[in-house]
Amino acid sequence: MKSKLIRGLTDELDSYWMELVEELKASLIKENRYASGNTAQSIGAYNTDPISITAKGIKIRLGMPSHYLFLDRGVNGALSSAGALPTEDGKVFSYKKGGKMPPIKAIRRFMRNRGIDAPKRSNTKSGRKRSKKAELDGIAFAIARSIWAKGTKPTKFYSNVVNDKQILALEARLMAKFGNLIVDIVKI
């Protein structure tokens, strides 16, 4: 009977984990942050054993990309505030004057995913022709400079999905499904 409970509980938690991953991906799409799909693909991708039941309780691991918190909470710019939200420890992300800008390589990938291309005419002020790569690097630099100066607005793609309300709903779901079975095991 106890093994039936554990098997049923892990199956239910695995199902919950998969739903959570799908909700986070849907949240990225809703917030228009699904250009290449790389962020969405990396959610939960490296979790080989996401559910573990220990003597202290249940642990659910959800692998997230390293930059998810910046997307979720936003980043204030070096020259103006984008309205970034504080993290749980009260930290607000922001670019610093004289600090680094977003990497041009990442901006170029963003441009490819969004279909941003160089204009047909690519001459400099002096009339010299510029290569398409130089033109695209110039556009990428302008975008990176704008992000550095103005920051990025918070999306709350993670906060809207993983929060206290969600955890309470999971607890209620587990109690509804396994509450009587647990009571029967304790009686034995």
C-alpha positions as a printed Julia matrix, in Angstrom:
188×3 Matrix{Float64}:
  0.0    0.0     0.0
  2.87   2.36    0.86
  4.58   1.67   -2.48
  1.26   2.41   -4.24
  1.17   5.78   -2.49
  4.76   6.63   -3.43
  4.29   5.51   -7.04
  1.04   7.48   -7.35
  2.6   10.53   -5.69
  5.65  10.53   -7.96
  3.43  10.07  -11.03
  1.27  13.0    -9.94
  4.34  15.17   -9.25
  5.88  14.25  -12.61
  2.64  15.32  -14.25
  2.71  18.57  -12.26
  6.33  19.18  -13.28
  5.5   18.75  -16.98
  2.5   21.1   -16.62
  4.74  23.67  -14.93
  7.29  23.54  -17.77
  4.51  23.98  -20.34
  2.98  26.89  -18.38
  6.36  28.64  -18.26
  6.8   28.2   -22.02
  3.29  29.55  -22.62
  4.08  32.49  -20.34
  7.17  33.3   -22.43
  5.04  33.27  -25.58
  2.42  35.47  -23.92
  5.11  37.98  -22.92
  6.5   37.95  -26.48
  9.85  36.49  -25.37
  9.86  33.45  -27.65
 11.91  34.64  -30.62
 14.22  31.65  -31.04
 12.71  29.32  -28.47
 16.12  28.75  -26.85
 14.99  30.03  -23.46
 11.85  27.92  -23.55
 13.76  24.83  -24.65
 16.19  25.15  -21.75
 13.42  25.24  -19.12
 13.67  21.9   -17.34
 15.95  20.52  -20.06
 18.74  19.4   -17.73
 16.56  17.87  -15.04
 17.31  14.14  -15.13
 15.46  13.45  -11.88
 13.21  16.45  -11.14
 11.17  14.81   -8.34
 12.7   13.37   -5.19
 10.97  12.25   -2.02
 13.14  12.46    1.07
 12.61  12.09    4.8
 12.27  15.89    5.01
  9.64  16.11    2.28
  9.26  16.43   -1.46
 11.75  18.29   -3.61
 10.83  19.47   -7.12
 13.77  20.73   -9.2
 13.16  22.92  -12.2
 16.22  23.77  -14.3
 16.05  27.3   -15.66
 18.32  29.24  -18.04
 20.85  31.45  -16.29
 19.18  34.67  -17.49
 15.59  33.82  -16.5
 15.64  36.12  -13.46
 16.66  39.12  -15.62
 13.73  38.39  -17.95
 11.33  37.95  -15.06
 12.33  40.91  -12.88
 13.65  43.3   -15.57
 16.83  45.38  -15.55
 17.05  49.13  -14.98
 19.11  51.07  -17.5
 22.23  53.06  -16.75
 20.51  56.32  -17.73
 16.86  55.66  -16.86
 14.7   53.23  -14.94
 12.79  50.48  -16.74
 10.8   49.67  -13.61
 12.77  46.55  -12.68
 11.28  44.63   -9.77
 13.29  43.56   -6.73
 14.19  39.9    -6.28
 13.25  37.98   -3.13
 16.41  39.26   -1.42
 15.57  42.88   -2.38
 18.17  43.2    -5.14
 17.23  45.23   -8.24
 19.18  44.5   -11.41
 20.59  47.49  -13.27
 23.23  48.47  -15.79
 25.89  50.83  -14.42
 27.29  53.97  -16.02
 30.62  53.02  -17.52
 29.65  49.34  -17.2
 29.26  46.67  -19.83
 26.51  46.68  -22.44
 24.62  43.55  -23.52
 26.81  41.38  -25.78
 26.59  42.2   -29.5
 26.63  38.47  -30.33
 23.39  37.94  -28.38
 21.82  41.0   -30.0
 22.75  39.7   -33.48
 21.06  36.37  -32.64
 18.01  38.34  -31.45
 18.02  40.28  -34.73
 18.15  37.07  -36.81
 15.27  35.56  -34.83
 13.17  38.7   -35.25
 14.0   39.12  -38.93
 15.86  42.43  -38.46
 18.11  42.96  -41.49
 20.39  45.67  -42.82
 18.87  48.34  -45.09
 19.46  48.0   -48.83
 21.67  51.11  -49.0
 24.66  50.74  -46.75
 26.89  53.74  -47.32
 28.76  55.7   -44.67
 28.5   59.48  -44.35
 31.55  59.83  -46.57
 29.91  57.72  -49.28
 31.97  54.57  -48.78
 30.21  51.27  -49.05
 29.8   49.25  -45.84
 29.57  45.49  -45.74
 26.32  43.89  -44.64
 28.11  42.5   -41.56
 29.35  45.98  -40.59
 25.85  47.37  -41.08
 24.28  44.62  -38.93
 26.94  45.1   -36.24
 26.11  48.82  -36.21
 22.41  48.09  -35.75
 23.21  45.53  -33.02
 25.41  48.09  -31.26
 22.58  50.66  -31.36
 20.14  48.12  -29.87
 22.65  47.1   -27.18
 23.31  50.77  -26.33
 19.57  51.4   -26.03
 19.11  48.4   -23.72
 22.09  49.54  -21.64
 20.7   53.08  -21.35
 16.99  52.3   -20.88
 17.02  48.77  -19.43
 14.41  46.06  -19.94
 10.91  45.91  -18.48
  9.96  43.01  -16.23
  7.94  40.25  -17.88
  6.97  38.29  -14.74
  6.84  35.18  -16.96
  8.19  33.1   -14.05
  6.59  34.96  -11.12
  3.12  34.63  -12.62
  3.52  30.85  -12.88
  5.63  29.87   -9.86
  4.26  31.6    -6.77
  2.56  30.95   -3.42
 -0.86  30.58   -5.05
  0.53  27.86   -7.35
  2.13  26.0    -4.44
 -1.1   26.11   -2.41
 -2.99  24.76   -5.43
 -0.5   21.88   -5.68
 -0.94  21.11   -1.96
 -4.74  21.06   -2.38
 -4.42  18.85   -5.46
 -2.22  16.34   -3.59
 -4.46  16.35   -0.51
 -7.56  15.74   -2.62
 -5.94  12.85   -4.44
 -3.89  11.22   -1.66
 -5.33  12.48    1.65
 -7.5    9.41    2.36
 -4.75   7.01    1.3
 -2.29   8.65    3.71
 -4.82   8.43    6.55
 -5.35   4.71    5.78
 -1.58   4.07    5.89
 -1.25   5.9     9.22
 -4.11   3.83   10.69
 -2.26   0.6     9.85
